């Protein structure tokens, strides 16, 4: 409420037109806005609530924003509303881009199964590079594109979590039993087994994630246009958030079931759903400008997963055997999949709670300013 306090100090007692002082203070916002809803979101970002709007003789922030918008002089016809009030249109371009990572991952898995020796190494390296570039392109256009630059640590942590999904459980299982005796050979039967079904399902889920993000944005903007108060808007957004999150998990479950059956691997449902939910929520927050919490949570989760195999291997040093006790206790009771399930599941829950606080804000849905 700092903004309101400063406004009260700058407005003489008994002023006949308190809205005029508010307009003077937020003139840049009001002149730049293309509709009243953008002003309402900006006022909310400055700490002005529906209760505050009553002090300006308005029933809510939306009504106050309409008066501010009407008071700003305009020499020409107002432009058509921007995506603040209309749902984003579907685009064939971003649809194809979101399908590309999954298609390339499937092709890489097929090459991995059909090649041997040094040829297999080249195929995996080329496939990993192609998937990375395709995923980068998919995240730069369409519903998954962010309004701000992605912190490097977030990208690094995400890559590490995906790498663990392929190699982590096999390494941890081998370490607990005294191995590994060699490097992974690209099969699930070697000394260091790898899991291809989870990462394949996650790559294929890029398309459902984009569709879910598109659905969330479209529904929320309709709510923003029809709401008559910030509290009403926030209350209507939370069910939409839970709904699209559930739909994404359902799609990921179907993809994982299919890839597991086709690749003849054990079904790693809890760990993959936890990781997929974590990555989806992190991206959804990033799309709307909230990058700090996803960066921190993804980094902490990656470090926690790394600590599992690391403590087992470090415990082989003389006098350090106590380090292996927590992980050995966990794996002996629940299996090696318990580590990624617990770490990613707890992280996803934290981000879900954070998203339920941040994403229902009207200010989270202001479209980015066009570049000058």
LUMTOR-661465 format. One record per residue (C-alpha): chain; residue number from 1; z, x, y. Coordinates in steps of 0.25 Angstrom, whole numbers, plus 5000, padded with zeros to 4 digits. Layout:
N
MITOR|chain|resi|zz|xx|yy
MITOR|A|NUM|Z|X|Y
...
! end
This chain:
372
MITOR|chain|resi|zz|xx|yy
MITOR|A|1|5000|5000|5000
MITOR|A|2|4999|5012|5009
MITOR|A|3|4986|5006|5015
MITOR|A|4|4993|4993|5019
MITOR|A|5|5005|5000|5025
MITOR|A|6|4996|5009|5034
MITOR|A|7|4988|4996|5038
MITOR|A|8|5001|4989|5042
MITOR|A|9|5006|5000|5050
MITOR|A|10|4992|5001|5057
MITOR|A|11|4992|4986|5060
MITOR|A|12|5000|4980|5071
MITOR|A|13|5010|4970|5068
MITOR|A|14|5005|4956|5069
MITOR|A|15|4990|4960|5069
MITOR|A|16|4981|4948|5069
MITOR|A|17|4971|4954|5060
MITOR|A|18|4977|4963|5050
MITOR|A|19|4964|4963|5042
MITOR|A|20|4957|4971|5054
MITOR|A|21|4966|4982|5052
MITOR|A|22|4963|4983|5037
MITOR|A|23|4948|4982|5040
MITOR|A|24|4950|4994|5049
MITOR|A|25|4958|5002|5039
MITOR|A|26|4947|4999|5028
MITOR|A|27|4935|4998|5036
MITOR|A|28|4927|5009|5028
MITOR|A|29|4930|5001|5015
MITOR|A|30|4926|4988|5021
MITOR|A|31|4913|4993|5027
MITOR|A|32|4909|5000|5014
MITOR|A|33|4912|4988|5005
MITOR|A|34|4900|4979|5001
MITOR|A|35|4909|4967|4998
MITOR|A|36|4924|4963|4999
MITOR|A|37|4927|4966|4985
MITOR|A|38|4925|4981|4988
MITOR|A|39|4935|4980|5000
MITOR|A|40|4945|4973|4991
MITOR|A|41|4944|4984|4981
MITOR|A|42|4946|4995|4992
MITOR|A|43|4958|4988|4998
MITOR|A|44|4964|4987|4985
MITOR|A|45|4962|5002|4983
MITOR|A|46|4970|5004|4996
MITOR|A|47|4982|4996|4991
MITOR|A|48|4979|4982|4997
MITOR|A|49|4983|4971|4988
MITOR|A|50|4982|4956|4988
MITOR|A|51|4996|4956|4993
MITOR|A|52|4992|4965|5004
MITOR|A|53|4980|4956|5008
MITOR|A|54|4990|4945|5011
MITOR|A|55|4995|4953|5023
MITOR|A|56|4981|4952|5028
MITOR|A|57|4980|4937|5027
MITOR|A|58|4972|4937|5014
MITOR|A|59|4975|4932|5000
MITOR|A|60|4970|4945|4993
MITOR|A|61|4963|4958|4995
MITOR|A|62|4949|4951|4991
MITOR|A|63|4950|4941|5003
MITOR|A|64|4955|4953|5012
MITOR|A|65|4943|4961|5008
MITOR|A|66|4933|4949|5011
MITOR|A|67|4938|4949|5025
MITOR|A|68|4937|4964|5027
MITOR|A|69|4923|4963|5022
MITOR|A|70|4919|4952|5031
MITOR|A|71|4925|4959|5043
MITOR|A|72|4917|4972|5042
MITOR|A|73|4905|4971|5051
MITOR|A|74|4892|4972|5043
MITOR|A|75|4878|4974|5050
MITOR|A|76|4870|4970|5038
MITOR|A|77|4870|4961|5026
MITOR|A|78|4881|4966|5016
MITOR|A|79|4875|4972|5004
MITOR|A|80|4875|4966|4991
MITOR|A|81|4888|4968|4983
MITOR|A|82|4890|4980|4975
MITOR|A|83|4895|4981|4961
MITOR|A|84|4909|4978|4966
MITOR|A|85|4906|4963|4964
MITOR|A|86|4894|4963|4954
MITOR|A|87|4894|4968|4940
MITOR|A|88|4886|4981|4937
MITOR|A|89|4873|4979|4931
MITOR|A|90|4869|4984|4917
MITOR|A|91|4860|4996|4917
MITOR|A|92|4851|5000|4905
MITOR|A|93|4853|5014|4910
MITOR|A|94|4868|5015|4908
MITOR|A|95|4867|5007|4895
MITOR|A|96|4858|5018|4889
MITOR|A|97|4867|5029|4894
MITOR|A|98|4880|5023|4888
MITOR|A|99|4872|5022|4874
MITOR|A|100|4867|5036|4875
MITOR|A|101|4881|5044|4871
MITOR|A|102|4882|5035|4859
MITOR|A|103|4868|5037|4854
MITOR|A|104|4869|5052|4856
MITOR|A|105|4882|5053|4849
MITOR|A|106|4876|5045|4837
MITOR|A|107|4864|5055|4837
MITOR|A|108|4874|5067|4838
MITOR|A|109|4882|5062|4826
MITOR|A|110|4869|5060|4818
MITOR|A|111|4865|5074|4821
MITOR|A|112|4879|5079|4817
MITOR|A|113|4878|5072|4804
MITOR|A|114|4863|5077|4801
MITOR|A|115|4864|5092|4805
MITOR|A|116|4872|5104|4800
MITOR|A|117|4876|5118|4805
MITOR|A|118|4871|5123|4818
MITOR|A|119|4862|5111|4820
MITOR|A|120|4874|5102|4819
MITOR|A|121|4881|5110|4830
MITOR|A|122|4869|5109|4839
MITOR|A|123|4867|5094|4837
MITOR|A|124|4882|5091|4840
MITOR|A|125|4881|5100|4853
MITOR|A|126|4868|5093|4858
MITOR|A|127|4874|5079|4854
MITOR|A|128|4887|5082|4861
MITOR|A|129|4880|5086|4874
MITOR|A|130|4870|5074|4873
MITOR|A|131|4882|5065|4872
MITOR|A|132|4890|5071|4883
MITOR|A|133|4878|5070|4893
MITOR|A|134|4875|5055|4888
MITOR|A|135|4889|5051|4890
MITOR|A|136|4889|5058|4904
MITOR|A|137|4877|5050|4908
MITOR|A|138|4883|5037|4903
MITOR|A|139|4896|5039|4911
MITOR|A|140|4888|5042|4924
MITOR|A|141|4880|5029|4924
MITOR|A|142|4884|5014|4922
MITOR|A|143|4897|5008|4919
MITOR|A|144|4904|5021|4914
MITOR|A|145|4900|5029|4927
MITOR|A|146|4912|5033|4936
MITOR|A|147|4913|5032|4951
MITOR|A|148|4919|5046|4952
MITOR|A|149|4917|5059|4945
MITOR|A|150|4924|5061|4931
MITOR|A|151|4934|5071|4931
MITOR|A|152|4930|5083|4922
MITOR|A|153|4943|5082|4914
MITOR|A|154|4941|5068|4910
MITOR|A|155|4927|5072|4904
MITOR|A|156|4933|5083|4897
MITOR|A|157|4945|5075|4891
MITOR|A|158|4935|5064|4887
MITOR|A|159|4926|5075|4880
MITOR|A|160|4939|5080|4873
MITOR|A|161|4943|5067|4868
MITOR|A|162|4929|5064|4862
MITOR|A|163|4929|5078|4856
MITOR|A|164|4943|5075|4849
MITOR|A|165|4937|5062|4844
MITOR|A|166|4927|5070|4836
MITOR|A|167|4935|5082|4832
MITOR|A|168|4950|5079|4835
MITOR|A|169|4954|5071|4823
MITOR|A|170|4947|5081|4814
MITOR|A|171|4954|5093|4820
MITOR|A|172|4968|5087|4821
MITOR|A|173|4967|5083|4806
MITOR|A|174|4962|5097|4802
MITOR|A|175|4973|5103|4810
MITOR|A|176|4984|5095|4804
MITOR|A|177|4979|5099|4790
MITOR|A|178|4979|5113|4793
MITOR|A|179|4964|5115|4798
MITOR|A|180|4954|5115|4804
MITOR|A|181|4947|5125|4795
MITOR|A|182|4934|5124|4803
MITOR|A|183|4926|5118|4814
MITOR|A|184|4921|5104|4813
MITOR|A|185|4908|5103|4805
MITOR|A|186|4903|5090|4810
MITOR|A|187|4908|5081|4799
MITOR|A|188|4920|5073|4795
MITOR|A|189|4923|5081|4783
MITOR|A|190|4924|5095|4788
MITOR|A|191|4937|5103|4791
MITOR|A|192|4937|5097|4805
MITOR|A|193|4932|5083|4804
MITOR|A|194|4925|5076|4816
MITOR|A|195|4924|5062|4819
MITOR|A|196|4911|5057|4825
MITOR|A|197|4913|5042|4824
MITOR|A|198|4923|5041|4836
MITOR|A|199|4915|5049|4846
MITOR|A|200|4902|5042|4842
MITOR|A|201|4908|5028|4844
MITOR|A|202|4914|5033|4857
MITOR|A|203|4900|5038|4862
MITOR|A|204|4894|5025|4858
MITOR|A|205|4905|5017|4865
MITOR|A|206|4900|5023|4878
MITOR|A|207|4891|5010|4879
MITOR|A|208|4902|5000|4877
MITOR|A|209|4910|5008|4887
MITOR|A|210|4900|5006|4897
MITOR|A|211|4898|4992|4894
MITOR|A|212|4913|4989|4895
MITOR|A|213|4914|4997|4908
MITOR|A|214|4902|4988|4913
MITOR|A|215|4909|4975|4909
MITOR|A|216|4922|4979|4915
MITOR|A|217|4915|4983|4929
MITOR|A|218|4907|4970|4929
MITOR|A|219|4919|4961|4925
MITOR|A|220|4928|4968|4935
MITOR|A|221|4919|4966|4947
MITOR|A|222|4917|4952|4944
MITOR|A|223|4932|4950|4944
MITOR|A|224|4932|4958|4957
MITOR|A|225|4923|4948|4963
MITOR|A|226|4930|4936|4959
MITOR|A|227|4945|4940|4961
MITOR|A|228|4952|4936|4973
MITOR|A|229|4964|4946|4972
MITOR|A|230|4967|4960|4967
MITOR|A|231|4977|4955|4957
MITOR|A|232|4968|4945|4952
MITOR|A|233|4957|4955|4950
MITOR|A|234|4966|4965|4943
MITOR|A|235|4971|4955|4933
MITOR|A|236|4956|4951|4930
MITOR|A|237|4952|4965|4927
MITOR|A|238|4962|4970|4917
MITOR|A|239|4957|4960|4906
MITOR|A|240|4943|4965|4909
MITOR|A|241|4948|4979|4907
MITOR|A|242|4955|4976|4894
MITOR|A|243|4943|4968|4889
MITOR|A|244|4932|4979|4891
MITOR|A|245|4942|4990|4885
MITOR|A|246|4943|4981|4873
MITOR|A|247|4928|4979|4872
MITOR|A|248|4926|4994|4873
MITOR|A|249|4936|4997|4862
MITOR|A|250|4929|4986|4853
MITOR|A|251|4915|4992|4855
MITOR|A|252|4921|5006|4852
MITOR|A|253|4927|5001|4839
MITOR|A|254|4914|4995|4834
MITOR|A|255|4907|5008|4837
MITOR|A|256|4918|5017|4831
MITOR|A|257|4917|5008|4818
MITOR|A|258|4902|5009|4817
MITOR|A|259|4902|5024|4820
MITOR|A|260|4913|5026|4810
MITOR|A|261|4906|5019|4799
MITOR|A|262|4893|5026|4802
MITOR|A|263|4899|5040|4802
MITOR|A|264|4908|5037|4790
MITOR|A|265|4920|5042|4798
MITOR|A|266|4935|5036|4798
MITOR|A|267|4937|5026|4808
MITOR|A|268|4945|5032|4820
MITOR|A|269|4946|5019|4827
MITOR|A|270|4960|5020|4835
MITOR|A|271|4957|5034|4840
MITOR|A|272|4943|5031|4845
MITOR|A|273|4947|5018|4851
MITOR|A|274|4958|5025|4859
MITOR|A|275|4948|5036|4864
MITOR|A|276|4937|5026|4867
MITOR|A|277|4947|5017|4875
MITOR|A|278|4952|5029|4882
MITOR|A|279|4939|5034|4886
MITOR|A|280|4934|5020|4890
MITOR|A|281|4946|5018|4899
MITOR|A|282|4945|5031|4905
MITOR|A|283|4930|5029|4909
MITOR|A|284|4933|5015|4914
MITOR|A|285|4944|5020|4924
MITOR|A|286|4935|5032|4928
MITOR|A|287|4923|5022|4931
MITOR|A|288|4932|5015|4941
MITOR|A|289|4937|5028|4948
MITOR|A|290|4950|5030|4940
MITOR|A|291|4948|5045|4935
MITOR|A|292|4962|5051|4935
MITOR|A|293|4969|5043|4924
MITOR|A|294|4957|5044|4914
MITOR|A|295|4956|5059|4917
MITOR|A|296|4971|5061|4914
MITOR|A|297|4972|5052|4902
MITOR|A|298|4960|5058|4896
MITOR|A|299|4965|5072|4898
MITOR|A|300|4978|5069|4892
MITOR|A|301|4972|5063|4880
MITOR|A|302|4963|5074|4877
MITOR|A|303|4975|5084|4878
MITOR|A|304|4983|5076|4869
MITOR|A|305|4972|5075|4859
MITOR|A|306|4970|5090|4859
MITOR|A|307|4985|5093|4858
MITOR|A|308|4984|5086|4844
MITOR|A|309|4976|5097|4836
MITOR|A|310|4981|5108|4846
MITOR|A|311|4995|5106|4842
MITOR|A|312|4992|5106|4827
MITOR|A|313|4985|5119|4828
MITOR|A|314|4995|5125|4837
MITOR|A|315|5006|5121|4828
MITOR|A|316|5000|5132|4818
MITOR|A|317|5006|5143|4827
MITOR|A|318|5019|5148|4822
MITOR|A|319|5031|5140|4828
MITOR|A|320|5022|5129|4834
MITOR|A|321|5022|5120|4822
MITOR|A|322|5030|5109|4830
MITOR|A|323|5018|5106|4839
MITOR|A|324|5010|5100|4827
MITOR|A|325|5022|5090|4824
MITOR|A|326|5018|5078|4833
MITOR|A|327|5003|5078|4829
MITOR|A|328|5006|5080|4815
MITOR|A|329|5016|5069|4815
MITOR|A|330|5005|5060|4822
MITOR|A|331|4994|5063|4813
MITOR|A|332|5002|5062|4800
MITOR|A|333|5006|5048|4804
MITOR|A|334|4994|5043|4810
MITOR|A|335|4982|5052|4807
MITOR|A|336|4975|5062|4816
MITOR|A|337|4968|5050|4824
MITOR|A|338|4982|5046|4829
MITOR|A|339|4981|5057|4840
MITOR|A|340|4968|5052|4847
MITOR|A|341|4972|5038|4845
MITOR|A|342|4986|5040|4852
MITOR|A|343|4981|5049|4863
MITOR|A|344|4969|5041|4866
MITOR|A|345|4976|5027|4864
MITOR|A|346|4987|5031|4873
MITOR|A|347|4978|5036|4884
MITOR|A|348|4969|5024|4883
MITOR|A|349|4981|5015|4885
MITOR|A|350|4985|5022|4897
MITOR|A|351|4971|5021|4903
MITOR|A|352|4970|5006|4900
MITOR|A|353|4983|5004|4907
MITOR|A|354|4978|5013|4919
MITOR|A|355|4965|5005|4919
MITOR|A|356|4972|4992|4919
MITOR|A|357|4979|4996|4932
MITOR|A|358|4967|5003|4939
MITOR|A|359|4954|4995|4935
MITOR|A|360|4959|4981|4940
MITOR|A|361|4960|4987|4954
MITOR|A|362|4948|4981|4963
MITOR|A|363|4947|4995|4969
MITOR|A|364|4943|5001|4955
MITOR|A|365|4930|4993|4956
MITOR|A|366|4924|4997|4969
MITOR|A|367|4911|5003|4966
MITOR|A|368|4909|5018|4971
MITOR|A|369|4903|5020|4984
MITOR|A|370|4888|5024|4984
MITOR|A|371|4886|5039|4987
MITOR|A|372|4882|5042|5001
! end
